[in-house]
């Protein structure tokens, strides 16, 4: 028989459950993979491919306790926010890398990015990466994740039928790019450009034959430079390189998609897209026409994403309804819990 607390949580439109670490795998210098499990994850899932499906992890504050959601109801978030920091812990957003197993043995797979803290710890890990770097089998966390058959949100990748895809991301976007590539139709065409800290972080990501995947290891080079250069070359942009992005240009909540604007831009109801290649047009005219057949999904460090958005929307005239720009993180700025 279900208890009153489990029945209350089951009434929530999403899963809000305590999970345990079932498996830990260090994939490469910058990535650790965790498998999280709990009987309630039998209901985990979405109606369709995972794509860039987001979910949230609630983690303890250092060695503090993990908050309990046993009696959670529709007011759970306000109640959690009201807790003292030491009891509340931290909430971080990640991408579901995969769902494995079935029934009560279902596990949520998440890949977490770790970075070099420096010889003197001048670049400390945030709460999520710190927890993941120390995670051991049996450790606990809380997941806020989609319940199969119930609308949840958290997927931004939504190209128009037949659009050529352009996927752009840094290391924090690798799980989302992997999910999108795996969920594309077999006849999809386009390009994916992924920047990672070093060559050892390159992964083998299954994808349609018509989608070209280019890995761009920084190996000590400045963040975003090669990524921006390759993307603009793919778009045959006359604007190279991207100019300096000032701090006041960066929206701290950067999230611009065809259906949502963090900056308050007007979101049109009809989709974008253009006529495509025109016979007899000049090379620059053909490039401009080709850009109108592209759906671009771009995620990563906010300043790098802002620079690409500035050129693609303002200088190249790409319709904002064809592009999704998402600031997954901001260098030097801690995320709010």
C-alpha positions as CSV (number, residue, x, y, z in Angstrom):
1,X,0.0,0.0,0.0
2,X,1.3,3.5,-0.9
3,X,2.1,5.7,2.0
4,X,0.6,9.2,2.3
5,X,4.0,10.8,1.5
6,X,4.7,8.6,-1.5
7,X,1.1,9.2,-2.8
8,X,1.7,13.0,-2.5
9,X,4.9,12.8,-4.5
10,X,3.2,10.6,-7.1
11,X,0.6,13.4,-7.6
12,X,3.4,15.8,-8.6
13,X,3.7,16.3,-12.4
14,X,7.4,15.4,-12.2
15,X,9.6,13.0,-10.3
16,X,11.1,14.5,-7.1
17,X,13.0,11.6,-5.6
18,X,16.0,10.7,-3.6
19,X,18.4,8.6,-5.7
20,X,21.7,6.8,-4.9
21,X,24.8,6.6,-7.0
22,X,24.9,3.1,-8.6
23,X,28.0,3.5,-10.8
24,X,30.9,6.0,-11.3
25,X,33.1,6.1,-14.4
26,X,35.8,8.7,-15.1
27,X,35.4,9.0,-18.9
28,X,38.3,11.4,-19.5
29,X,40.2,14.2,-17.8
30,X,37.2,16.5,-17.9
31,X,34.2,14.2,-17.6
32,X,32.8,11.9,-14.9
33,X,29.7,9.7,-15.6
34,X,27.3,8.8,-12.8
35,X,24.4,6.4,-12.9
36,X,21.7,7.3,-10.4
37,X,19.0,4.9,-9.3
38,X,15.9,4.5,-7.2
39,X,12.7,2.4,-7.6
40,X,10.7,5.5,-8.4
41,X,12.8,6.0,-11.6
42,X,10.6,3.3,-13.1
43,X,8.4,6.3,-14.2
44,X,11.3,8.3,-15.6
45,X,11.1,9.2,-19.3
46,X,9.8,11.4,-22.0
47,X,7.4,10.7,-24.9
48,X,10.0,10.8,-27.7
49,X,13.8,11.1,-28.0
50,X,15.7,12.6,-25.0
51,X,17.5,15.2,-27.2
52,X,18.7,18.0,-24.8
53,X,16.4,17.1,-22.0
54,X,17.3,18.9,-18.8
55,X,16.8,17.8,-15.2
56,X,17.9,19.1,-11.8
57,X,20.0,17.7,-9.1
58,X,19.7,18.8,-5.4
59,X,23.0,18.1,-3.6
60,X,24.1,18.6,0.0
61,X,26.1,21.6,1.0
62,X,29.5,20.2,1.6
63,X,29.3,17.6,4.3
64,X,25.8,18.8,5.3
65,X,22.6,16.8,5.1
66,X,20.6,16.1,2.0
67,X,17.2,17.9,2.2
68,X,14.2,15.6,2.4
69,X,11.2,15.9,0.0
70,X,9.3,13.0,1.6
71,X,6.2,15.2,2.2
72,X,6.6,17.3,-1.0
73,X,3.5,18.8,-2.5
74,X,2.9,21.6,-5.0
75,X,4.5,24.1,-2.5
76,X,7.8,22.1,-2.4
77,X,10.0,24.7,-4.0
78,X,9.0,27.6,-1.7
79,X,9.5,25.3,1.3
80,X,12.9,24.2,0.1
81,X,14.0,27.8,-0.6
82,X,13.0,28.7,3.0
83,X,15.5,26.3,4.5
84,X,18.8,27.6,5.8
85,X,21.6,27.2,3.2
86,X,23.3,24.4,5.2
87,X,20.1,22.4,5.1
88,X,18.9,23.4,1.6
89,X,22.1,22.4,-0.2
90,X,22.4,23.3,-3.9
91,X,20.3,22.8,-7.0
92,X,22.1,22.4,-10.3
93,X,20.8,21.8,-13.9
94,X,22.2,19.0,-16.0
95,X,21.3,17.1,-19.2
96,X,20.1,13.5,-19.1
97,X,22.8,11.7,-21.0
98,X,20.9,8.4,-21.1
99,X,18.3,6.2,-19.3
100,X,19.4,2.6,-18.8
101,X,17.8,-0.4,-17.2
102,X,14.0,-0.9,-16.7
103,X,11.4,-1.1,-14.0
104,X,12.8,-0.4,-10.5
105,X,16.3,-0.9,-11.9
106,X,16.0,2.2,-14.2
107,X,19.0,4.5,-13.9
108,X,19.5,8.0,-15.0
109,X,22.9,8.6,-16.6
110,X,24.5,12.0,-16.2
111,X,27.9,13.3,-17.4
112,X,29.4,16.0,-15.2
113,X,32.2,18.3,-16.3
114,X,35.2,18.7,-14.0
115,X,37.9,21.3,-14.5
116,X,41.4,21.8,-13.3
117,X,41.3,23.8,-10.1
118,X,44.9,25.0,-10.6
119,X,48.0,24.3,-8.4
120,X,46.8,26.7,-5.7
121,X,43.0,26.1,-6.1
122,X,42.5,29.4,-7.8
123,X,39.7,27.9,-9.9
124,X,37.6,26.0,-7.3
125,X,35.0,23.5,-8.4
126,X,31.4,24.5,-8.0
127,X,29.0,22.5,-5.8
128,X,27.9,20.2,-8.6
129,X,31.3,19.4,-9.9
130,X,32.8,19.1,-6.4
131,X,30.1,16.6,-5.4
132,X,30.5,14.6,-8.7
133,X,34.3,14.5,-8.4
134,X,34.0,12.9,-4.9
135,X,30.9,10.7,-5.7
136,X,31.1,7.1,-4.6
137,X,28.6,4.3,-5.0
138,X,25.9,4.7,-2.4
139,X,26.1,8.5,-2.2
140,X,22.7,10.2,-2.3
141,X,21.2,13.1,-4.2
142,X,17.7,14.3,-5.2
143,X,16.5,14.4,-8.8
144,X,13.8,16.6,-10.3
145,X,13.1,14.9,-13.6
146,X,10.4,14.2,-16.2
147,X,7.7,11.7,-15.4
148,X,6.8,9.6,-18.4
149,X,3.5,10.7,-20.0
150,X,3.4,14.1,-18.3
151,X,4.5,17.3,-19.8
152,X,7.7,18.5,-18.2
153,X,9.5,20.9,-20.6
154,X,13.3,21.1,-20.6
155,X,13.9,20.3,-24.3
156,X,14.9,23.3,-26.5
157,X,15.9,21.5,-29.7
158,X,13.0,22.0,-32.1
159,X,14.0,22.5,-35.7
160,X,11.5,23.0,-38.5
161,X,11.0,19.9,-40.7
162,X,13.8,19.6,-43.2
163,X,16.0,22.2,-41.7
164,X,19.7,21.7,-41.7
165,X,21.0,21.5,-38.2
166,X,23.9,23.5,-36.7
167,X,24.9,22.3,-33.2
168,X,27.5,24.4,-31.3
169,X,28.7,23.8,-27.8
170,X,31.5,23.6,-25.3
171,X,32.2,20.9,-22.8
172,X,29.1,21.6,-20.7
173,X,26.9,21.0,-23.8
174,X,28.5,17.7,-24.8
175,X,25.7,15.6,-23.2
176,X,23.0,17.7,-24.9
177,X,24.8,17.5,-28.3
178,X,25.1,13.7,-27.8
179,X,21.4,13.4,-27.1
180,X,20.4,15.5,-30.0
181,X,22.7,13.6,-32.5
182,X,21.3,10.3,-31.2
183,X,17.7,11.6,-31.7
184,X,18.0,13.0,-35.2
185,X,16.2,11.4,-38.1
186,X,18.5,9.1,-40.2
187,X,18.3,11.6,-43.2
188,X,19.3,14.7,-41.1
189,X,22.0,16.9,-42.5
190,X,24.2,19.6,-40.9
191,X,27.2,20.2,-38.7
192,X,28.1,20.0,-35.1
193,X,31.1,21.8,-33.5
194,X,32.1,20.9,-30.0
195,X,34.9,22.5,-28.0
196,X,36.5,20.5,-25.1
197,X,39.4,21.2,-22.8
198,X,41.8,18.7,-24.3
199,X,42.1,16.0,-27.0
200,X,41.5,13.2,-24.5
201,X,38.0,14.5,-23.9
202,X,36.9,13.7,-27.5
203,X,34.1,11.1,-27.5
204,X,32.6,8.8,-30.2
205,X,29.0,10.1,-30.6
206,X,26.7,8.2,-32.9
207,X,25.0,10.4,-35.5
208,X,23.4,10.4,-38.9
209,X,25.8,10.0,-41.9
210,X,24.7,13.5,-43.1
211,X,25.8,15.3,-40.0
212,X,29.5,16.2,-39.7
213,X,30.9,16.4,-36.2
214,X,34.0,18.5,-35.6
215,X,35.8,18.3,-32.2
216,X,37.9,21.4,-31.2
217,X,40.2,20.6,-28.2
218,X,41.5,23.8,-26.7
219,X,44.6,22.3,-25.3
220,X,45.5,25.5,-23.5
221,X,44.2,27.9,-26.2
222,X,41.7,30.7,-25.3
223,X,38.1,29.6,-24.8
224,X,35.7,29.9,-27.7
225,X,38.2,31.3,-30.3
226,X,38.4,28.2,-32.5
227,X,34.7,27.4,-31.9
228,X,33.6,30.8,-33.1
229,X,36.0,30.7,-36.1
230,X,34.7,27.3,-37.3
231,X,31.1,28.2,-36.9
232,X,31.4,31.4,-38.9
233,X,33.3,29.6,-41.6
234,X,30.6,27.0,-41.8
235,X,28.0,29.8,-42.3
236,X,30.3,31.6,-44.8
237,X,30.2,34.7,-42.7
238,X,32.1,37.8,-43.8
239,X,32.4,38.8,-40.1
240,X,35.6,37.2,-38.9
241,X,36.8,37.2,-36.1
242,X,34.1,38.1,-33.6
243,X,34.9,41.3,-31.8
244,X,35.4,41.6,-28.0
245,X,32.3,40.9,-26.0
246,X,32.0,43.3,-23.1
247,X,30.7,42.2,-19.7
248,X,27.6,44.5,-19.9
249,X,26.6,42.8,-23.2
250,X,26.1,39.5,-21.6
251,X,22.6,38.7,-20.3
252,X,23.2,37.0,-16.9
253,X,20.2,34.7,-17.7
254,X,21.0,34.2,-21.4
255,X,18.3,32.0,-22.9
256,X,17.0,33.0,-26.3
257,X,15.0,30.4,-28.2
258,X,12.2,30.6,-30.8
259,X,9.6,30.4,-28.0
260,X,11.3,32.3,-25.1
261,X,13.5,35.4,-24.7
262,X,15.3,36.1,-21.4
263,X,15.9,39.7,-22.7
264,X,12.2,40.3,-23.4
265,X,12.5,40.3,-27.2
266,X,9.2,39.8,-29.1
267,X,8.7,36.1,-29.9
268,X,6.9,35.7,-33.2
269,X,4.2,33.0,-33.6
270,X,5.2,31.7,-37.1
271,X,8.4,29.9,-37.8
272,X,11.4,31.2,-39.6
273,X,13.1,29.9,-42.7
274,X,13.8,31.0,-46.2
275,X,13.8,30.0,-49.8
276,X,17.2,28.4,-49.8
277,X,19.7,28.5,-52.7
278,X,18.8,30.6,-55.7
279,X,20.1,29.9,-59.2
280,X,22.1,32.8,-60.7
281,X,22.8,34.4,-57.4
282,X,26.2,35.5,-56.3
283,X,28.2,33.4,-53.8
284,X,27.4,35.8,-50.9
285,X,23.7,35.8,-51.9
286,X,23.7,32.0,-52.0
287,X,25.4,31.8,-48.6
288,X,22.8,34.2,-47.2
289,X,20.0,32.1,-48.7
290,X,21.5,28.9,-47.3
291,X,21.7,30.4,-43.8
292,X,17.9,30.7,-43.9
293,X,17.6,26.9,-44.2
294,X,19.6,26.3,-41.0
295,X,18.3,25.7,-37.5
296,X,21.0,26.6,-35.0
297,X,21.3,25.3,-31.4
298,X,24.1,26.9,-29.5
299,X,24.9,26.4,-25.8
300,X,27.9,26.9,-23.5
301,X,29.7,29.8,-21.8
302,X,27.6,32.9,-21.9
303,X,30.2,35.3,-23.3
304,X,31.1,32.9,-26.2
305,X,27.4,32.3,-26.9
306,X,26.7,36.1,-26.8
307,X,29.4,36.7,-29.4
308,X,28.0,34.2,-31.8
309,X,24.5,35.5,-31.3
310,X,25.6,39.0,-32.0
311,X,27.0,38.0,-35.4
312,X,24.4,35.5,-36.5
313,X,21.3,37.6,-35.7
314,X,22.5,41.1,-36.0
315,X,25.2,40.9,-38.7
316,X,24.2,37.9,-40.7
317,X,20.4,38.5,-40.4
318,X,19.4,35.1,-39.3
319,X,15.9,35.0,-38.0
320,X,15.8,34.6,-34.3
321,X,13.1,32.0,-34.8
322,X,15.7,29.7,-36.4
323,X,18.1,29.9,-33.5
324,X,18.3,28.8,-29.9
325,X,21.1,30.5,-27.8
326,X,21.6,29.2,-24.3
327,X,24.1,30.3,-21.7
328,X,24.7,27.2,-19.7
329,X,27.3,28.9,-17.5
330,X,29.2,32.1,-17.1
331,X,33.0,32.1,-16.5
332,X,33.9,33.6,-13.2
333,X,30.3,33.8,-11.9
334,X,28.8,31.2,-9.6
335,X,25.4,29.9,-10.4
336,X,22.5,30.6,-8.1
337,X,21.1,27.6,-6.2
